[in-house]
């Protein structure tokens, strides 16, 4: 299973929802990067994704996007194969 990295903040319901979906699909470990604790991490997130909102989710080297993007990927049947690769 590829590594899963998620840029998050403490109080973010979309982050909680995305983490729950990933756990349901078998992800045991998520590398959470708290952008509310370290502004340089937010700068890194924006540089990598072009987005300022959280969560921003990476599976391996692939930027999935935010929570809605993750849910859409799952509904299209693409999340499980991506996690299995």
Backbone torsions as a table, in degrees:
resi	resn	phi	psi	omega
1	UNK	NA	131.3	178.0
2	UNK	-69.1	157.5	178.2
3	UNK	-66.8	144.7	177.2
4	UNK	-115.1	126.0	179.4
5	UNK	-122.8	135.9	-178.3
6	UNK	-136.2	124.7	172.3
7	UNK	-83.2	127.0	-172.9
8	UNK	-139.7	174.5	166.3
9	UNK	-130.1	168.2	-177.4
10	UNK	-63.8	-46.6	-173.2
11	UNK	-109.1	80.4	-177.1
12	UNK	-141.8	104.6	-179.0
13	UNK	-64.4	-28.6	178.0
14	UNK	-70.2	-34.0	175.8
15	UNK	-64.4	-44.6	179.1
16	UNK	-61.1	-44.4	-179.1
17	UNK	-64.7	-43.6	179.5
18	UNK	-63.7	-43.5	178.1
19	UNK	-61.6	-41.0	180.0
20	UNK	-62.9	-42.7	179.2
21	UNK	-64.7	-43.0	178.4
22	UNK	-61.9	-41.8	177.5
23	UNK	-62.8	-41.1	177.9
24	UNK	-60.6	-30.7	-178.2
25	UNK	-92.1	10.6	171.6
26	UNK	99.6	4.7	178.7
27	UNK	-75.3	121.4	-178.3
28	UNK	-93.4	-29.8	-177.1
29	UNK	-132.4	130.7	175.8
30	UNK	-121.3	124.7	176.1
31	UNK	-80.9	100.3	-178.3
32	UNK	-89.7	129.4	176.5
33	UNK	-113.6	111.0	-176.4
34	UNK	-83.5	105.4	-178.5
35	UNK	-77.4	-15.9	177.0
36	UNK	-77.5	-19.1	179.4
37	UNK	-91.8	-23.2	-175.2
38	UNK	-141.2	102.7	-178.5
39	UNK	-58.2	-28.4	178.5
40	UNK	-66.5	-30.1	176.9
41	UNK	-68.6	-37.0	175.8
42	UNK	-63.3	-41.8	177.5
43	UNK	-59.8	-42.0	177.8
44	UNK	-62.7	-45.1	179.3
45	UNK	-58.4	-47.0	-179.0
46	UNK	-63.6	-40.9	178.9
47	UNK	-63.0	-41.3	-177.7
48	UNK	-75.2	-33.8	-170.2
49	UNK	-113.9	-22.5	-173.3
50	UNK	76.1	9.1	-178.2
51	UNK	-120.8	150.4	-180.0
52	UNK	-106.7	-10.5	-175.1
53	UNK	-91.5	155.8	175.8
54	UNK	-114.1	154.5	-1.2
55	UNK	-78.8	158.1	166.3
56	UNK	-122.2	123.4	-167.8
57	UNK	-115.5	133.9	174.4
58	UNK	-120.2	133.8	171.6
59	UNK	-116.4	112.2	-169.9
60	UNK	61.8	-130.5	178.9
61	UNK	-93.6	-0.1	-175.5
62	UNK	-89.6	124.4	175.6
63	UNK	-82.4	112.0	-179.7
64	UNK	-77.3	-39.0	-176.3
65	UNK	118.2	-146.1	-178.6
66	UNK	-96.4	-165.9	-177.5
67	UNK	-60.9	-47.4	-180.0
68	UNK	-61.5	-37.6	177.6
69	UNK	-65.5	-40.0	178.8
70	UNK	-64.3	-44.4	179.6
71	UNK	-63.8	-43.3	178.7
72	UNK	-62.4	-41.2	177.6
73	UNK	-60.4	-43.7	179.2
74	UNK	-64.5	-42.3	-178.2
75	UNK	-67.4	-28.8	176.5
76	UNK	-79.9	-6.1	-179.0
77	UNK	84.3	16.0	-177.2
78	UNK	-96.9	-14.6	-175.6
79	UNK	-71.4	-49.3	-176.9
80	UNK	-60.1	-47.7	177.5
81	UNK	-61.5	-35.6	178.7
82	UNK	-66.0	-38.2	178.9
83	UNK	-71.8	-26.0	-178.4
84	UNK	-82.1	-18.4	-174.7
85	UNK	-75.9	NA	NA
